[in-house]
Amino acid sequence: MVVNVESAGDTVSSGNVKGGIGRSAAADLAERYREFSWREARGRSDAHAELTARISQDPEFCDLLSGSLPAGNKQQPNLLLAAVRQLDGPHAEQGPRDEAAYGRWREWTVRHWDEVRAVIMQRATQTNEPARCATLLPLLARLPQPLALLEVGASAGLCLHPDSYRYRYESASRYEGQPAGTPRTVEVGAPDGPVEFRCRTDWAPEELPGRLPEIVWRAGIDLNPLDPVGAPDDLRWLQSLVWPGEGSARRGSPPPSRPYGRRRGRGSYAAI
C-alpha cells in the first residue's frame, strides 16, 4: 500500500461549514474514512484499508458521499464498501491495488451511484459472529438442561445455534501440578458440523465442556432480521459484509465469522 493514511483527510473542500467550527461535512466524512482505514481496517483487511484511505484523500468523492447520504450510520465506510460488493462492483473481492485501480473503482461507483445509494438506504451493517458461541458454550453447558435461547439483536440468528458447530479449545499454559502429557486440547460438538471454532483459553482442560447443551427452543429479536436460507438477497448481503482477507467466502457459500474480541483474566475465552 502506498497511501499515507496518517495524512489522509487533510485536503478536503471547505464548503458547507458545519456547526460554525470551520469544518465541512466532506471534511468530517474524510476524517471518518481516514480513521476507519487506520484504526479498523489496518491489519485486518488490506483491501479495505487501502480503499478507505484513498477515499479519505478524494475531496470530490467525499463531497458526493456527504451531500447525498444522511449523516450518521448511512455514512459508515463499511456500508458503502458492502453496497458496491453487493452490486458486483470492480475489485469486489480484493479491492484496489494502485491508483489506477482506485480510479476504476471510483468511476464505476459514481456511474452507478443511484443503485449504490439505494442499497445503502435499504440495508444496514449487521454483526454476525457465530465464533462468539465458543465463548458462550462453557456457560451454556453448565446451566441446568434443557435450555431455551432468546437472542436480542440476532440479525441472521447465527449465534442461536451453538449446538450446530464444532469447537476446539486449546489451553494456553500448563498448570501447577498438571502431569506431563496431560491433553491440552478439548474438542466438542457435532461430528458432522460444517464449521469448527478454535478457541484459546486459560482454563484447564477438565474445566471445559465435554458435551453440547441441550437446546429445545430458540428465537431471535432484531430490528431487521435476516433470513440467509429463505431470502437469497439476505445471504448475498451477509457475504458482501465479509471483509476481503477475512475468509474464503464465495457466492453461494455461508459467510465466515469474524473472530470474537479477546479478553484476559481467569476463566476468559478468546476465539481465534
N, C-alpha and C positions, 0 to 999 in steps of 0.2 A: 504494500500500500504506500502511495506517495503523498497522500493528503496529510497536511499538518492539522490535526484535529484540535490542537490546543489553541490555534489562532482562528479556527473557523467561527463564523458568525460575526466577525468584526467589520466586514464590508457589506453592509446591507443598506437598503434605501431608508430615507429619513421621513417619508410621508406618513400621514395618518398617526400623528403623535398620540400616544396612549397615556391617559391619566396625567398629562402635563409633566411627565418625567423625562421627556426628551428621547423616548424610545418608540419606534414604530411597532405596529403589530407584526410586520415582517421580521423586524429585528428580534422581537421576543420569540417568534417561531424559529428563526435561525438558531437562536441560543438553545432552544429546546432540542433541536436536532443535533446540535453540537454535543450537548450533554448526553443525549441518548447514545451517540456514537462512542463517546469517551467512557461513560460510566456503565452502560448496559450492554452494548454490543461488542465492545473491545474484549478480545479473549474468548468470546463465546461464538460469534459469527463474523468472520472476516468480511463476508459479502455485505452484511447489513452495516457493519462498522464503516466500511468504505463508502457505501451508498449514502448513508445519512450524513457523513462528513462532507461529501461533495454537495449534497442538497443545502447544507448549512452555509456553504460558500457561494451559493447561487441566488443572488438577491431577487432576480426576476421570478424565479420559480417559487421562492418564499413569498413574494407578493401574491402570486396566483393562489397558493395554499391559504394564506391568511385572509385573502379577500373573498374566497369562495367557500370556505369551511367555517362553521361556527366555532368560536373559541371553546377550549375545554377538551373533552375526550375525543371529539371528532378531528382534532389536530394531532392526535397521537401518531408518532412516526411509524410504529409497527402496524397501525391500522392502514395507513397509506401503502406500506410495503405489501401487506397481505392482500389488499384490494387489487394491486397490479398483478400479483401472482395468481389471484383468483381468476383474472381475465386472461391469463397466459401471456402477460407482457414479456418483453425481451429480458433475457437473463433471469427468468423466473426462479430457477433453482440455484444458480451460482452467484448472481449479482455481477455488477460491473467490475472490470479488472483494470481499466485505464480510463483516461479522459474521453477517448473516442467512444468507448463502450457506454460511459455515462451519458454522453451526448445522444446515443441511440435510445437509451432508456428514457431520457428526458423527452425526446421528440415523440416517442410512442405515447408516453403518459399524457403529454399536453394534447396530442391529436385525439386521444380517446378520453379526454378529461371528463366529459359528461357521463360516460359509463363508469369511470373510476369513482367519481364523486357519488354516483348512485349507489355503488356498493358500500362506500364509506358511510353514507347516510342510513343505509339499511342495516348494516352489520355493526358489531361491537367486538372488541378484543375480549376473549374469554379464556380463563385459565383452566386447562385440563391436564392435571398432573397425577396420573394414576400411580406414579412412583411414591406418592405420599402414603399409599397403602402399606408400604414397607415399614413406615414409622408408626402406623396405627395398629398393625396386626398384633404385636405383643400385648397391647392393652385389650384389644377386642378378644383375644384368645383367653385372657384371664377373667373376663366377665362371666357371670352366670349365663349358661346357654339354655335355649337358643336366643338369638338376637333379632331385633328389628332395627333397621338403619334408616335414619331420616337425615338427608344432607341439605343444608341451606347454601345456596349458590352452587348448585350441582352442575350447571352447564350441560354437558353431554352425559353426565352421570357415570363417568369412568371410575370414580372412587367409590361408587356404590357396589362394586363387585370385587372386593378383596379376596373372595373365595374362588375367583376365576384365574388368579395369577400364581406364578411360582416365585419363591423367594430364596435367596441365598445370603445368609448372614455370616459375616466374617469378623471374628474377634480381633480387635485392633492391637491387643497387647496380652502378654502372658501374666497370669495372676499368681499371687503368692500362694504357694502350696499346690499349685497345679502340676500334676505329674507330667513328666516328659512324654511326648507322644499323644497327649490328650487332643482329640479333634478340636480344631479351632473354627470349624465351619459347620453351620446348621442349614439344612435345606428342608423346605416345607412348601406344600402347595399342590395344586392339581397336576398330576403327572403329564397330562396331555395339554396343559395350559400353553397357549401360544406365546406368552410374554413372561419373562423372568426378570425380577428386580434384584440387583445385588446391593447389599447394604452393609456398611462397616459400622460396628458398634463396640462400645466399651463394656458391654455386659458379657458375663461368662456364658459359654455355650449352654450349660444346663439351665440358665435363666431365660433362654429364648423359647418361643413357642414351638411345640412339637406337632401341632395339628392346626388346621384351619378352623376358624369359628363357624358355628352352625347358624346361618342366616336364613330366616323363614319369611321375612318381609322386608322390602326396601322401597324407598321413594325419595324423590328429589324435588326441591323447590328452587326455582330460578326465574328471574325477570324475563329471560329469553332462553328457554330450554332448547337444546339442540337434539336432533334425532339422527345420528350418523348411520343408523341401519335403515330407517324408513324414508329418509329425505336425502337423496344424493347431493343436493346443494349444501346441506349442512356438513356432510362428510368432506366435501371439497373445500368448504370454508375452514374446517379444522385442519386440513392438510396445508392450506395456504398460511395458516398461523404458525406452522412449524418453521423455525428459522433455518436457513441454509447452513449446513455444518453441524446441525444438532441431531441428525439421524438420517436414515435412508428411506424416508417416506416417499412413495411414488403414488401417482394417481391410482386409486382403487385399492390401496393398502391402508390399514389402520395407522393413524398418526402416532409416532413415538412420543413418549412422555418426556417432559423436561425434568431434570434431576431436582429433587427437593433440597432446599437450603440446609446447610449443615448447622448443627447445634452441638455445643460442647457441654460436658458435665456428666455426672453419674447417671446412668440409665438413659442417655441420649442416643438417638439414632440418626444416621445420615445416609440417605440413598446415594449411590454412586453410579 
